[in-house]
Amino acid sequence: MIQKLLVVALRPEWAHLKQGFRFIKDTDCDCLYHIADHEGVALLQVGIGPKKSGERFCEFLSQHDCLSVLHFGTSGALTHDMRVGDLFFASEVVCGAETIPIKHPQALSLTTFLKDQGVNCFSGRLISVDRPLITPEDKVQAASRFNAQCVDMETISIAELCQKNQIPCISCRGIFDLYNEGLETLGGPFDKKGNISASRLAVNILKEPKRILKIPDLQKRQGIVNRHFKKAVMWFVGQTTE
């Protein structure tokens, strides 16, 4: 029985947690990690995009019972008032014509704790997309069309399966890129799926050597977001399941 499950897309979004937890890879599932000294707590890495994340989470649920989920990862802001490192808690997620509410009895307690820790927290509607919003113009259009404040690529799949299986879920998104920024604007080594690509990094630097100057900023952004994620995760793991 998994009492508390951390769900995250990519290793850079959770590897920093190794400084506070000892992870043990599951013997049957190479994307599932149990947390030593916290019985019934585990982390599932689901990959990028609604299809892959949905398949991995569905496979996990076919083999394990789960009582509570904290889904976290980096996202893009769709409003002017959010800054890098702010945390956005989705009250609902929209994808196309589908809208799914996201509920958890401890969500308000978590945001209250984080605000007391000096972390800026927002809540509202999140849009999940199957391809990243590359340019600022893409963000403006998405925000207007769906009346959303934040964007990611996995929450729709996680929320849908949690709703289907009656699992309370918290969607915690860390703001990485601002409203007037896109992946293209940041100049990062992102592939078409929004993933960080070592080969693209080399190509980008060869084409435009000055891009290497942007790498420290990307690392700094991830560091800020990760510090706030760690606060949320430590709180979640330490709470009793209601």
C-alpha positions in Angstrom: 0.0 0.0 0.0 1.4 3.4 -1.0 -0.1 5.9 1.4 1.5 9.0 -0.1 2.8 9.2 -3.7 5.0 11.9 -5.2 4.4 12.2 -8.9 6.9 14.1 -11.1 7.9 14.1 -14.8 11.7 14.5 -14.8 14.7 13.7 -12.7 16.0 17.3 -12.5 12.7 18.2 -10.7 13.3 15.7 -7.9 17.0 14.7 -7.8 17.6 17.5 -5.2 15.4 15.6 -2.8 18.2 13.1 -2.3 19.7 15.6 0.1 16.8 14.9 2.5 15.6 11.4 1.6 17.1 8.1 0.7 15.4 6.6 -2.4 15.3 2.9 -3.1 14.4 1.8 -6.6 11.5 -0.6 -6.8 12.5 -4.1 -7.9 9.7 -4.4 -10.4 9.2 -0.9 -11.6 12.3 1.2 -12.7 10.4 4.5 -12.4 9.2 3.9 -8.9 11.3 4.8 -5.9 10.4 4.1 -2.2 11.6 6.5 0.4 13.5 4.8 3.2 12.5 5.7 6.8 9.0 6.7 5.5 6.9 3.6 5.2 4.3 3.8 2.5 5.8 6.8 0.8 7.1 6.6 -2.7 8.0 8.7 -5.8 6.9 7.9 -9.4 8.7 9.5 -12.3 6.2 9.6 -15.2 8.0 11.3 -18.0 6.9 14.3 -20.2 3.6 14.7 -21.9 0.0 13.5 -21.2 0.4 10.2 -23.1 3.5 9.0 -21.4 2.6 10.3 -17.9 -0.8 8.8 -18.2 0.5 5.4 -19.3 3.0 5.2 -16.4 0.6 6.4 -13.8 -2.1 4.0 -15.0 0.4 1.1 -14.9 1.3 2.0 -11.4 -2.3 2.1 -10.3 -2.9 -1.3 -11.8 -0.3 -2.7 -9.4 -0.6 -0.6 -6.3 -3.2 1.0 -4.1 -2.6 4.7 -3.4 -4.3 7.0 -0.8 -2.9 10.4 -1.6 -0.9 12.1 -4.4 1.3 15.2 -4.6 2.0 15.9 -8.3 4.7 18.6 -8.7 6.9 20.0 -11.5 8.0 23.1 -13.4 5.4 25.1 -15.4 5.0 28.3 -17.3 3.1 31.3 -16.0 0.1 32.7 -18.0 -0.4 35.8 -16.0 1.9 38.8 -15.3 1.8 38.6 -11.5 3.7 35.3 -11.1 7.5 35.2 -10.7 10.2 32.5 -11.0 9.9 30.1 -8.1 6.3 31.0 -7.2 4.1 27.9 -6.6 0.8 27.5 -8.4 -1.8 25.1 -7.0 -4.3 24.0 -9.7 -8.0 23.9 -8.5 -8.9 22.5 -11.9 -7.2 21.5 -15.1 -8.5 22.0 -18.6 -7.4 20.2 -21.8 -9.5 20.9 -24.9 -13.1 20.6 -24.0 -12.3 18.6 -20.8 -12.2 20.2 -17.4 -11.3 18.2 -14.2 -11.5 19.6 -10.6 -8.5 18.8 -8.4 -9.2 18.3 -4.7 -7.3 17.3 -1.6 -8.4 17.8 2.0 -4.9 19.0 3.0 -4.3 21.4 0.1 -5.2 24.6 2.0 -3.0 23.5 4.9 -0.1 23.1 2.6 -0.5 26.5 1.0 -0.9 28.1 4.4 2.4 26.4 5.5 4.3 27.6 2.4 3.1 31.1 2.7 4.3 31.2 6.3 7.6 30.0 4.9 7.8 33.0 2.6 6.8 31.2 -0.6 4.4 33.0 -2.9 1.5 30.7 -3.7 -1.3 31.1 -6.3 -4.3 28.9 -7.2 -6.6 28.7 -10.2 -7.1 27.0 -13.5 -4.2 25.2 -15.2 -4.1 24.2 -18.9 -2.4 20.9 -19.9 -1.0 20.8 -23.5 0.5 18.0 -25.5 3.2 20.2 -27.0 5.1 23.0 -25.2 4.1 26.6 -25.7 7.4 27.7 -27.4 6.8 31.5 -27.8 5.2 34.2 -25.6 2.6 34.6 -28.3 1.6 30.9 -27.8 1.1 31.7 -24.1 -1.1 34.8 -24.7 -3.4 32.8 -27.0 -3.6 29.9 -24.6 -4.4 32.1 -21.6 -7.1 34.0 -23.5 -8.7 30.9 -25.0 -8.8 28.8 -21.8 -8.9 31.5 -19.1 -6.0 29.7 -17.5 -3.2 31.1 -15.2 -0.6 28.3 -15.7 0.4 25.7 -18.2 2.0 22.2 -18.1 2.0 18.9 -20.0 1.1 16.2 -17.4 -1.6 17.3 -14.9 -4.6 16.4 -17.1 -3.5 12.7 -17.1 -2.7 12.6 -13.4 -5.9 14.4 -12.4 -8.1 12.3 -14.6 -6.8 9.0 -13.2 -6.9 10.3 -9.6 -10.6 11.3 -10.1 -11.4 8.0 -11.7 -9.8 6.1 -8.7 -11.1 8.6 -6.1 -7.5 9.5 -5.0 -7.1 13.0 -3.4 -4.6 15.0 -5.4 -2.5 18.1 -5.0 -1.1 19.7 -8.2 1.9 21.9 -7.2 3.5 23.7 -10.2 6.7 25.7 -9.9 6.9 28.7 -12.2 10.0 28.4 -14.4 9.2 30.7 -17.3 7.3 33.9 -17.0 4.2 35.1 -19.0 6.3 37.1 -21.5 8.8 34.2 -21.9 8.7 31.0 -23.9 11.2 28.1 -24.2 12.5 29.8 -27.3 12.9 33.1 -25.5 15.0 31.5 -22.7 17.4 30.1 -25.3 17.6 26.8 -23.5 18.6 23.4 -25.0 15.0 22.2 -25.2 13.8 19.7 -27.8 10.3 19.7 -29.4 8.8 18.0 -26.4 10.2 20.5 -24.0 12.9 18.2 -22.7 16.5 19.3 -22.1 18.7 17.8 -24.8 22.5 17.6 -24.5 22.8 17.4 -28.3 20.7 20.5 -28.8 22.8 22.3 -26.2 25.9 21.6 -28.3 24.2 22.7 -31.5 22.8 25.8 -30.0 26.2 26.9 -28.7 27.8 26.2 -32.0 25.2 28.3 -33.8 25.1 31.1 -31.2 28.0 30.9 -28.7 26.5 33.6 -26.5 23.7 31.2 -25.6 26.1 29.6 -23.1 25.7 32.7 -21.0 22.0 31.9 -20.5 22.8 28.5 -18.9 23.5 29.8 -15.4 20.2 31.6 -15.4 18.3 28.4 -16.3 20.2 26.6 -13.5 19.3 29.4 -11.1 15.7 29.2 -12.0 15.5 25.4 -11.4 17.3 25.9 -8.1 14.8 28.4 -6.8 11.9 26.2 -7.9 13.4 23.1 -6.4 14.0 24.8 -3.0 10.3 25.5 -2.8 9.3 22.1 -4.1 11.4 20.6 -1.2 9.4 22.6 1.4 6.2 21.3 -0.1 7.4 17.7 -0.3 8.8 17.7 3.3 5.5 19.0 4.5 3.5 16.4 2.5 5.6 13.5 3.6 5.4 14.5 7.2 1.6 14.8 7.4 -0.7 12.0 8.5 -3.1 10.8 5.9 -6.7 12.0 6.5 
